[in-house]
């Protein structure tokens, strides 16, 4: 690695720094080159050509072998986009990434990271001006693009297919390159504000970008900053919690192929033991009682019982109880500030120096859930609170019932909705600094050395978490010598224990909250040092043109340190029913790389061969974690006639396992609530193979809805090997001479990854076990089921039905294969009509396949993603604009295709409705130029106020899936822009 450090100073050629300064035509495949070619000059052999994403070689051509689509920030902002993520999300090639719409309790909540082709954020390489950035993820290499000031983003270029030979590991599905503004000679101020038609989901943004030259133009300074604030949005702001849909086992189902759905939608779903009111189960009466506000007790009822017989953990439609969706957060709140600056100085005609920095901080506000518990010992290891006869808070109605039944103790189940909701906060700071020195050996060969350091710190806070020992002590109350309620435990009393009334729904005292609640503070730091050197240009002239080349070396060091709260490590803030365990990590790796790239002009100005270019690239990498890897790329572009270019790229890329995949300590957790078990009543008869295999596992009759799930063991795997991806893109670009300002691109893409690194979910392990031809498979070996139904299990300490899942091992592993393929289509047209210009831009993706093969050669082992509602077969956008001198109007149409709720369903009668309809959204823009560089823009997003399909499948379900659908509804934003 010393050699890697010795080489360490490098990357993009000086020509690369010349790009991104001009206006960009929005052609999806060609606009990247068009954006920079206008300023680059004309001679193909000189360094005045430009570098586009996907290559390190400067060139003047408008079309490259690798498809590049472009998102113009000014166009995205016109339609009300508030950040780079929402702008990119309109590209059909972009899948469900991480954003403010992601769940509030994830490690990466609050960051914005890109997921190309819905194949994972960890398989998409994000670049800023062609350079890597430090990851903001707690475990993976995902970059937070929200740290780039909005006003400094010129455009974003998206490359499809493996790009690891050019940029290194992680570019398995492609690369996203954010091009920032440079050589700024004006000042631009902008402000925007918006809210939904319902008066919520407010957002505000202030942005500035400026620059100037000095030293007679030899020096250039660019500087920009953005402040953004977004309000949180909750499920209750859009939906009534009582209308929660759910897909549950159908009581009318009689078995396989009976024409009756195995699972059916139920509306107004709820469960008694989730209630905010104190409640308890009497086994002898098979009845659950609740404490009313008046202090009396009464049986709990449903409008419709959904169990065949009353049970302790029953479920129903309407009536008493609640579901767990009333505090579900649709959008997280966030406040952020980002600043970026760059200075470039031409020391002389052949030597220049550049330096840059980027600083950002953000405060993410996510809401968790209220603490709840019940009789299952998974909650804090002991279950819910006990009512004893000597508890001075014990209501008379419950005391009398206990006396009548001879009970000395009674378990009280409830949700503690009178206590503060548990919060999820992230306070991040991101810093990147770098500098470079470059120049030219001649008019045809340039060089560049650079070094860059990045660091992200994240202070993650889980607020209002019950402290285990204090909560248990506070809820066990007796009468003290002074006749007042006191904690039963003497040691706890001596430590200041405040008694907790488990029967009260009133707001607790400040003293009690201070005693039983605390915050969990976790600190994470990720760092990245990257440096290198490159020589690029043209070596000599061939008959068809100049041979372009790029040679270089790179060194990179990345580290991750995670320090959890001491109270969490001791088990006081981590327990069943509460926050999950985190890991103490202090890891790092280094990699040294060498790379080379050639652009070979094969033919030029020949019949049916106006241009034939061959593009080759190779990269060798040596990691301290996984050893040596290599990647390559071979591309060809052929222009048989003017205006038509046929292109193709074949590449091999690698992705090395990230910190979490390698080093995450092994943890075992217990699931609570309803689980997804294929041997349960609603799924048992999905296929004859499943029913036979469930029987072979000892499940003689379909299992009920078991509320105590298996112990799940997860963790990293230090023996993981790198993923290898073979990708292919073939397509054409058509720019007919008879139709000016029109271009059409069509590209077929195929990404095939072997040795896929993944952690198969416990539900898929259970499913694969019984859906493969026999139970003699690794997935059956990875879990165990109860064989002693009359004896409490060693895992859970309670009796469970025969065949109930007890444990599942779901650690990281190299699974067989993941492949995806489809076709991208882009079309652009601009024409002058009347006093203005009409613009049309279409971008669409047809997804043919997205499949994970878990068991080679056995189709029933495939986990299919294509055709699901989260990954439909067709997505598209169409932007239509008409602009006059001072006025402009535009309409953006976004289409998300139909799909299946469960695309891996094995039977047509598995669900009463498995078809999720499509959604089409319309965004309107009205723009007016006020004069003197000022512009006003009014945007109406989701003009039709279209909400997601109101379907279940999970809790809360499809209707609240804000990562896929627009849950805000119709919203308005007004922006002002002033350039002077």
FIMAR-414883 format. One line per 10 residues: for each residue x, y, z of C-alpha. Coordinates in steps of 0.2 Angstrom, whole numbers, always signed. Layout:
N
X/Y/Z | ...
***
This chain:
980
+0/+0/+0 | +15/+11/+2 | +16/+11/-17 | -2/+17/-18 | +2/+31/-6 | +18/+36/-16 | +7/+37/-31 | -6/+46/-22 | -10/+62/-30 | -22/+62/-45
-37/+62/-56 | -47/+72/-69 | -38/+80/-83 | -38/+99/-85 | -50/+98/-99 | -62/+90/-86 | -62/+106/-76 | -67/+116/-91 | -84/+109/-93 | -101/+113/-86
-101/+132/-90 | -114/+134/-103 | -133/+131/-106 | -138/+113/-108 | -150/+107/-121 | -161/+93/-113 | -157/+79/-124 | -156/+64/-113 | -141/+56/-122 | -132/+70/-130
-135/+85/-119 | -120/+81/-108 | -108/+84/-122 | -119/+98/-129 | -118/+107/-113 | -99/+109/-113 | -95/+108/-132 | -102/+125/-135 | -88/+133/-125 | -74/+120/-129
-69/+125/-146 | -68/+113/-161 | -52/+105/-163 | -53/+86/-159 | -34/+85/-156 | -32/+98/-143 | -35/+100/-124 | -49/+112/-128 | -61/+97/-130 | -71/+91/-115
-73/+76/-104 | -91/+69/-101 | -96/+57/-88 | -91/+39/-91 | -74/+43/-98 | -58/+52/-94 | -53/+57/-112 | -57/+74/-119 | -67/+73/-135 | -77/+85/-146
-91/+73/-151 | -109/+75/-146 | -112/+56/-144 | -102/+44/-134 | -104/+24/-133 | -111/+25/-115 | -128/+32/-113 | -129/+48/-103 | -145/+56/-98 | -145/+73/-91
-156/+82/-78 | -156/+101/-79 | -158/+109/-62 | -167/+124/-69 | -180/+114/-77 | -183/+103/-62 | -184/+118/-51 | -197/+126/-63 | -209/+111/-58 | -206/+114/-40
-192/+102/-35 | -185/+107/-19 | -168/+98/-19 | -157/+87/-30 | -165/+71/-25 | -183/+76/-30 | -176/+82/-47 | -167/+66/-50 | -182/+56/-45 | -191/+61/-60
-179/+51/-71 | -187/+34/-74 | -170/+26/-72 | -169/+31/-54 | -177/+19/-41 | -182/+21/-23 | -167/+28/-14 | -165/+37/+3 | -174/+53/+6 | -185/+63/+19
-198/+51/+13 | -189/+36/+20 | -193/+28/+37 | -188/+39/+52 | -180/+25/+62 | -166/+20/+49 | -148/+23/+52 | -148/+34/+36 | -163/+43/+39 | -162/+61/+33
-149/+59/+19 | -153/+59/+1 | -144/+45/-9 | -148/+38/-27 | -153/+21/-31 | -150/+17/-50 | -162/+4/-58 | -169/-1/-40 | -153/-12/-38 | -147/-3/-22
-140/+13/-16 | -124/+4/-13 | -122/-1/-31 | -123/+17/-37 | -108/+28/-38 | -111/+46/-34 | -98/+59/-40 | -96/+77/-38 | -87/+85/-53 | -81/+68/-58
-73/+64/-40 | -79/+53/-27 | -86/+60/-11 | -86/+53/+7 | -101/+42/+12 | -114/+49/+23 | -122/+32/+26 | -119/+22/+43 | -113/+7/+33 | -113/+9/+14
-104/+20/+2 | -120/+30/-2 | -117/+49/-4 | -128/+62/+3 | -132/+73/-12 | -142/+86/-2 | -125/+93/+5 | -122/+101/-12 | -129/+119/-12 | -144/+119/-24
-139/+135/-33 | -122/+128/-37 | -128/+113/-47 | -128/+115/-66 | -134/+98/-71 | -133/+80/-66 | -127/+67/-78 | -133/+49/-76 | -123/+35/-84 | -131/+18/-86
-121/+2/-84 | -105/-3/-76 | -92/+12/-75 | -80/+4/-62 | -66/+4/-75 | -67/+22/-76 | -71/+27/-58 | -68/+12/-47 | -79/+1/-36 | -97/+4/-33
-102/+9/-51 | -110/-7/-54 | -127/-1/-60 | -120/+16/-66 | -114/+33/-60 | -122/+49/-55 | -111/+64/-58 | -116/+81/-51 | -109/+95/-61 | -107/+111/-52
-106/+129/-58 | -89/+136/-62 | -82/+152/-69 | -97/+162/-62 | -97/+180/-66 | -114/+185/-59 | -123/+184/-43 | -139/+174/-42 | -151/+175/-27 | -166/+164/-26
-180/+160/-13 | -194/+148/-13 | -208/+143/-2 | -222/+131/-3 | -235/+121/+6 | -249/+108/+2 | -267/+113/-2 | -271/+106/+15 | -259/+119/+23 | -245/+107/+29
-229/+100/+22 | -222/+117/+21 | -204/+120/+14 | -193/+135/+12 | -177/+137/+3 | -164/+152/+1 | -150/+150/-11 | -136/+161/-17 | -122/+159/-30 | -109/+171/-35
-91/+172/-42 | -78/+184/-49 | -62/+185/-58 | -45/+192/-52 | -27/+195/-57 | -33/+200/-75 | -44/+185/-77 | -31/+172/-72 | -40/+169/-55 | -58/+163/-54
-68/+161/-38 | -85/+153/-36 | -96/+152/-21 | -113/+146/-17 | -124/+142/-2 | -141/+135/+2 | -153/+135/+17 | -168/+123/+17 | -181/+119/+29 | -194/+105/+27
-209/+102/+39 | -213/+84/+44 | -229/+76/+38 | -239/+62/+47 | -251/+49/+42 | -264/+57/+52 | -262/+73/+41 | -269/+63/+26 | -278/+48/+32 | -290/+43/+47
-281/+29/+57 | -297/+20/+59 | -298/+17/+40 | -282/+6/+40 | -283/-8/+27 | -274/-24/+30 | -273/-41/+20 | -276/-55/+32 | -280/-73/+31 | -298/-76/+24
-309/-85/+37 | -319/-91/+22 | -304/-100/+14 | -306/-119/+13 | -290/-124/+5 | -280/-124/-11 | -289/-121/-28 | -306/-118/-20 | -309/-102/-29 | -309/-92/-13
-295/-80/-9 | -282/-86/+4 | -280/-68/+10 | -292/-53/+9 | -292/-35/+12 | -300/-29/+29 | -304/-11/+32 | -304/-2/+49 | -291/-15/+55 | -286/-14/+74
-281/-25/+89 | -287/-24/+106 | -271/-26/+115 | -263/-11/+106 | -276/+1/+115 | -270/+17/+124 | -282/+11/+138 | -276/-1/+151 | -282/-18/+146 | -280/-37/+151
-284/-54/+145 | -294/-67/+156 | -290/-84/+149 | -305/-92/+158 | -317/-81/+150 | -308/-79/+134 | -312/-61/+135 | -301/-45/+135 | -306/-31/+147 | -302/-12/+146
-302/+1/+159 | -314/+15/+154 | -311/+34/+158 | -324/+33/+172 | -314/+19/+181 | -325/+5/+177 | -320/-11/+166 | -329/-18/+152 | -326/-31/+138 | -318/-25/+123
-327/-28/+106 | -325/-27/+88 | -338/-23/+75 | -332/-38/+65 | -321/-52/+73 | -308/-58/+61 | -303/-73/+71 | -312/-90/+70 | -313/-89/+89 | -309/-76/+103
-290/-76/+107 | -278/-66/+117 | -270/-57/+102 | -286/-56/+92 | -289/-44/+78 | -304/-36/+70 | -312/-22/+61 | -319/-7/+70 | -323/-6/+88 | -311/-5/+102
-292/-5/+101 | -281/+3/+88 | -268/-1/+75 | -250/+5/+75 | -251/+18/+61 | -258/+34/+70 | -240/+41/+73 | -233/+35/+56 | -222/+48/+48 | -224/+51/+30
-210/+64/+28 | -197/+68/+40 | -193/+86/+46 | -176/+93/+41 | -166/+109/+42 | -150/+111/+32 | -137/+123/+27 | -123/+120/+14 | -109/+130/+7 | -98/+127/-7
-83/+136/-14 | -69/+135/-27 | -54/+145/-33 | -44/+142/-49 | -28/+151/-54 | -18/+150/-70 | +0/+151/-64 | +5/+152/-82 | -2/+146/-99 | +4/+128/-95
+1/+127/-76 | -14/+130/-65 | -19/+127/-47 | -37/+124/-40 | -44/+121/-23 | -62/+118/-16 | -72/+115/-1 | -90/+110/+4 | -97/+111/+21 | -115/+106/+26
-125/+103/+42 | -142/+96/+44 | -154/+92/+58 | -166/+79/+54 | -182/+77/+65 | -190/+60/+64 | -204/+53/+74 | -204/+35/+81 | -218/+27/+90 | -225/+27/+108
-219/+13/+120 | -230/-1/+122 | -230/-18/+130 | -240/-34/+133 | -238/-51/+141 | -225/-58/+130 | -208/-58/+138 | -200/-51/+122 | -204/-34/+130 | -190/-29/+141
-187/-48/+144 | -202/-49/+157 | -218/-43/+148 | -230/-30/+153 | -233/-22/+170 | -242/-32/+183 | -256/-26/+194 | -255/-31/+212 | -268/-30/+225 | -256/-18/+236
-254/-6/+222 | -262/+10/+228 | -266/+16/+210 | -276/+0/+207 | -294/+5/+202 | -308/-2/+212 | -316/-11/+197 | -300/-21/+194 | -297/-24/+212 | -314/-32/+214
-312/-43/+199 | -295/-49/+205 | -303/-53/+222 | -318/-62/+214 | -306/-73/+204 | -293/-76/+217 | -280/-67/+207 | -264/-60/+216 | -257/-52/+200 | -264/-47/+183
-254/-42/+167 | -259/-25/+161 | -256/-22/+142 | -257/-5/+134 | -249/+8/+123 | -242/+22/+134 | -249/+36/+123 | -248/+48/+137 | -229/+48/+137 | -219/+58/+124
-217/+49/+107 | -200/+42/+104 | -190/+53/+92 | -177/+49/+79 | -165/+63/+76 | -149/+65/+66 | -137/+80/+67 | -125/+78/+53 | -110/+89/+48 | -101/+86/+32
-84/+93/+26 | -74/+91/+10 | -58/+100/+5 | -47/+97/-9 | -34/+104/-21 | -26/+100/-37 | -12/+105/-48 | -12/+103/-67 | -6/+108/-83 | +0/+103/-100
+15/+96/-107 | +10/+101/-125 | -6/+106/-134 | -11/+88/-134 | -6/+81/-117 | -11/+87/-100 | -8/+81/-82 | -16/+83/-66 | -13/+78/-48 | -25/+80/-33
-29/+76/-15 | -46/+77/-7 | -52/+74/+11 | -70/+71/+17 | -78/+68/+34 | -95/+66/+40 | -101/+66/+58 | -118/+60/+63 | -124/+63/+81 | -139/+51/+81
-152/+54/+95 | -166/+42/+99 | -176/+53/+111 | -189/+48/+125 | -183/+30/+127 | -188/+21/+143 | -173/+16/+154 | -176/-2/+157 | -172/-4/+175 | -180/+13/+180
-196/+9/+170 | -197/-8/+178 | -195/-2/+195 | -206/+13/+193 | -221/+3/+187 | -220/-9/+202 | -229/+2/+215 | -234/-1/+233 | -239/+10/+248 | -225/+18/+258
-224/+20/+277 | -231/+38/+274 | -246/+31/+266 | -241/+37/+248 | -237/+27/+233 | -218/+22/+232 | -208/+11/+221 | -207/-7/+228 | -189/-9/+226 | -179/-2/+240
-163/+1/+230 | -173/+10/+217 | -182/+21/+230 | -165/+26/+237 | -159/+31/+219 | -174/+42/+218 | -187/+31/+209 | -203/+40/+205 | -219/+29/+205 | -228/+26/+188
-247/+24/+188 | -249/+11/+174 | -268/+14/+175 | -267/+32/+171 | -269/+40/+153 | -265/+57/+160 | -249/+66/+155 | -235/+61/+167 | -226/+74/+179 | -210/+81/+173
-201/+72/+188 | -208/+55/+182 | -202/+59/+164 | -185/+64/+170 | -184/+47/+180 | -190/+34/+167 | -184/+42/+151 | -168/+46/+143 | -160/+49/+126 | -149/+37/+117
-134/+46/+110 | -124/+38/+96 | -109/+45/+87 | -103/+40/+70 | -89/+47/+59 | -84/+42/+42 | -69/+48/+33 | -62/+47/+15 | -44/+52/+9 | -43/+50/-10
-28/+56/-21 | -20/+53/-37 | -12/+58/-53 | -17/+57/-72 | -10/+60/-89 | -22/+62/-103 | -23/+69/-121 | -19/+62/-138 | -4/+51/-142 | -3/+52/-161
-14/+54/-176 | -21/+39/-185 | -29/+39/-202 | -46/+41/-194 | -41/+54/-181 | -31/+56/-165 | -28/+42/-153 | -35/+48/-136 | -28/+41/-120 | -29/+43/-101
-17/+35/-88 | -17/+37/-70 | -16/+30/-52 | -27/+32/-37 | -26/+29/-18 | -40/+29/-6 | -42/+27/+12 | -59/+26/+21 | -64/+23/+39 | -80/+21/+49
-81/+23/+68 | -97/+20/+77 | -99/+24/+96 | -115/+19/+105 | -122/+26/+121 | -115/+17/+136 | -133/+15/+142 | -137/+6/+126 | -122/-5/+127 | -127/-10/+145
-145/-15/+139 | -154/+0/+148 | -159/+8/+131 | -159/-8/+120 | -171/-22/+123 | -186/-31/+116 | -200/-19/+111 | -188/-5/+112 | -173/+2/+101 | -163/-11/+92
-145/-15/+96 | -131/-5/+86 | -113/-10/+84 | -97/-3/+90 | -87/-2/+74 | -69/+6/+71 | -64/-1/+54 | -55/+5/+39 | -48/+0/+22 | -36/+6/+9
-35/+3/-10 | -22/+7/-23 | -27/+8/-41 | -20/+10/-58 | -31/+13/-74 | -30/+17/-92 | -41/+22/-106 | -40/+22/-125 | -51/+31/-138 | -46/+23/-155
-54/+31/-171 | -56/+17/-182 | -64/+25/-197 | -69/+42/-202 | -78/+50/-217 | -81/+34/-226 | -96/+27/-235 | -108/+21/-221 | -94/+25/-209 | -94/+44/-205
-86/+39/-189 | -82/+23/-180 | -73/+24/-163 | -67/+11/-151 | -66/+15/-133 | -57/+4/-121 | -54/+5/-102 | -46/-5/-88 | -43/-3/-70 | -33/-14/-57
-37/-12/-39 | -29/-19/-23 | -39/-18/-7 | -33/-22/+10 | -50/-31/+13 | -53/-42/-2 | -37/-41/-12 | -35/-38/-30 | -50/-34/-42 | -50/-29/-60
-63/-20/-71 | -64/-16/-89 | -74/-8/-103 | -76/-10/-122 | -87/+2/-131 | -90/+6/-150 | -99/+20/-158 | -103/+19/-177 | -111/+33/-187 | -116/+26/-204
-124/+42/-210 | -126/+59/-204 | -138/+61/-189 | -138/+42/-184 | -126/+35/-172 | -126/+17/-166 | -117/+13/-150 | -114/-1/-138 | -103/-4/-122 | -98/-21/-114
-91/-19/-96 | -86/-28/-81 | -87/-20/-64 | -85/-24/-46 | -92/-19/-30 | -82/-23/-14 | -92/-27/+2 | -94/-11/+13 | -91/-9/+32 | -108/-15/+37
-108/-30/+26 | -91/-35/+32 | -90/-31/+50 | -107/-29/+57 | -107/-39/+74 | -119/-53/+75 | -135/-49/+84 | -151/-59/+88 | -167/-50/+90 | -185/-56/+92
-200/-51/+81 | -216/-46/+89 | -233/-44/+82 | -239/-52/+66 | -226/-61/+56 | -226/-67/+38 | -224/-86/+38 | -229/-96/+22 | -235/-110/+33 | -249/-98/+41
-267/-100/+37 | -267/-86/+23 | -252/-93/+14 | -251/-112/+17 | -261/-117/+2 | -253/-105/-10 | -246/-120/-20 | -246/-139/-18 | -227/-139/-15 | -228/-126/-1
-242/-136/+8 | -232/-152/+6 | -216/-144/+12 | -225/-136/+27 | -232/-153/+32 | -214/-160/+30 | -208/-147/+43 | -221/-153/+55 | -234/-140/+52 | -249/-152/+50
-262/-138/+50 | -260/-120/+44 | -253/-110/+58 | -263/-96/+67 | -257/-78/+67 | -243/-81/+80 | -238/-65/+89 | -221/-71/+95 | -210/-72/+80 | -193/-81/+78
-177/-75/+85 | -168/-68/+70 | -149/-68/+69 | -141/-55/+58 | -124/-48/+55 | -109/-45/+44 | -98/-58/+36 | -79/-55/+35 | -77/-69/+22 | -87/-60/+9
-81/-59/-9 | -83/-44/-21 | -98/-44/-32 | -95/-45/-51 | -106/-36/-64 | -106/-39/-82 | -116/-26/-91 | -121/-22/-109 | -129/-7/-117 | -134/-6/-135
-143/+8/-144 | -144/+22/-156 | -145/+41/-156 | -155/+49/-171 | -154/+67/-175 | -162/+69/-192 | -157/+83/-203 | -174/+85/-210 | -181/+89/-192 | -171/+102/-183
-170/+102/-164 | -176/+84/-163 | -166/+69/-156 | -172/+52/-151 | -162/+39/-141 | -166/+21/-138 | -154/+10/-127 | -156/-8/-122 | -147/-11/-105 | -143/-28/-96
-134/-28/-79 | -130/-46/-73 | -122/-47/-56 | -114/-63/-48 | -109/-67/-31 | -122/-54/-25 | -119/-47/-7 | -136/-47/+2 | -144/-51/+18 | -160/-62/+13
-174/-56/+24 | -181/-69/+37 | -197/-69/+28 | -189/-74/+11 | -179/-87/+20 | -195/-95/+27 | -203/-94/+10 | -189/-101/+0 | -188/-116/+12 | -205/-122/+7
-207/-116/-11 | -191/-125/-17 | -195/-143/-23 | -191/-151/-6 | -185/-146/+12 | -168/-152/+8 | -161/-134/+5 | -150/-122/+14 | -165/-111/+18 | -173/-124/+28
-157/-127/+37 | -156/-109/+41 | -171/-109/+52 | -179/-120/+65 | -197/-124/+70 | -206/-129/+86 | -207/-148/+89 | -213/-147/+107 | -230/-138/+106 | -235/-143/+124
-218/-137/+132 | -213/-119/+133 | -199/-116/+121 | -181/-113/+126 | -181/-98/+114 | -197/-89/+120 | -201/-97/+137 | -219/-100/+131 | -229/-113/+122 | -231/-111/+104
-240/-122/+91 | -231/-136/+82 | -221/-129/+68 | -220/-111/+74 | -204/-103/+68 | -192/-102/+82 | -176/-95/+75 | -169/-89/+58 | -151/-85/+53 | -150/-71/+40
-132/-65/+39 | -124/-57/+25 | -119/-69/+11 | -114/-70/-7 | -130/-75/-15 | -130/-83/-33 | -136/-69/-45 | -145/-53/-48 | -149/-47/-65 | -160/-33/-72
-163/-28/-90 | -174/-15/-100 | -175/-2/-113 | -173/+17/-111 | -181/+29/-123 | -178/+48/-124 | -185/+60/-136 | -183/+79/-137 | -190/+92/-149 | -190/+111/-149
-199/+122/-162 | -204/+140/-164 | -223/+142/-165 | -230/+159/-165 | -222/+171/-154 | -214/+158/-143 | -205/+141/-143 | -213/+124/-139 | -202/+111/-131 | -206/+93/-128
-195/+81/-118 | -199/+62/-115 | -190/+50/-105 | -196/+32/-102 | -190/+16/-96 | -197/-2/-99 | -191/-14/-86 | -191/-32/-92 | -182/-41/-78 | -176/-38/-60
-173/-54/-52 | -162/-61/-38 | -158/-80/-41 | -155/-88/-24 | -154/-106/-30 | -147/-108/-48 | -158/-118/-60 | -173/-118/-49 | -186/-104/-54 | -196/-106/-37
-180/-100/-29 | -181/-83/-38 | -185/-67/-29 | -193/-56/-42 | -194/-37/-41 | -199/-32/-59 | -218/-29/-61 | -220/-25/-42 | -228/-9/-38 | -212/-2/-31
-203/-7/-47 | -216/-7/-62 | -212/-12/-79 | -215/+5/-86 | -211/+23/-80 | -210/+39/-90 | -210/+58/-89 | -215/+70/-102 | -211/+89/-100 | -220/+101/-112
-216/+119/-112 | -221/+135/-121 | -210/+150/-118 | -212/+168/-124 | -200/+182/-121 | -207/+186/-103 | -220/+172/-100 | -218/+154/-100 | -230/+139/-96 | -225/+121/-94
-233/+105/-89 | -224/+90/-82 | -232/+73/-83 | -226/+59/-72 | -232/+41/-75 | -229/+26/-63 | -235/+10/-70 | -246/-3/-63 | -239/-18/-54 | -242/-32/-41
-243/-29/-23 | -234/-46/-20 | -225/-50/-37 | -219/-67/-30 | -237/-73/-26 | -238/-91/-31 | -256/-93/-34 | -269/-82/-42 | -281/-84/-27 | -268/-80/-14
-275/-62/-13 | -292/-55/-16 | -283/-41/-25 | -265/-41/-29 | -266/-28/-43 | -260/-11/-39 | -266/+2/-52 | -255/+15/-60 | -253/+33/-55 | -251/+48/-66
-246/+65/-59 | -246/+82/-67 | -236/+97/-62 | -239/+115/-69 | -227/+129/-70 | -231/+147/-74 | -216/+159/-76 | -214/+177/-78 | -198/+188/-81 | -200/+204/-71
-185/+212/-79 | -168/+217/-73 | -164/+199/-71 | -178/+194/-60 | -190/+179/-62 | -206/+173/-53 | -211/+155/-55 | -227/+147/-48 | -228/+129/-48 | -242/+117/-44
-237/+99/-40 | -249/+85/-42 | -262/+96/-50 | -275/+82/-49 | -272/+79/-31 | -269/+61/-34 | -266/+50/-19 | -259/+32/-19 | -270/+17/-21 | -279/+13/-5
-273/-4/-2 | -265/-14/+12 | -251/-26/+11 | -242/-21/+27 | -244/-9/+41 | -248/+5/+36 | -247/-2/+18 | -247/+3/+0 | -258/+18/+2 | -245/+26/+13
-229/+21/+4 | -222/+39/+2 | -206/+33/-6 | -215/+27/-21 | -231/+38/-22 | -235/+56/-19 | -243/+57/-2 | -243/+76/+0 | -257/+79/-13 | -259/+95/-23
-246/+108/-17 | -240/+125/-22 | -224/+134/-22 | -218/+151/-27 | -200/+155/-31 | -191/+171/-35 | -174/+172/-44 | -163/+187/-47 | -147/+187/-57 | -136/+203/-58
***
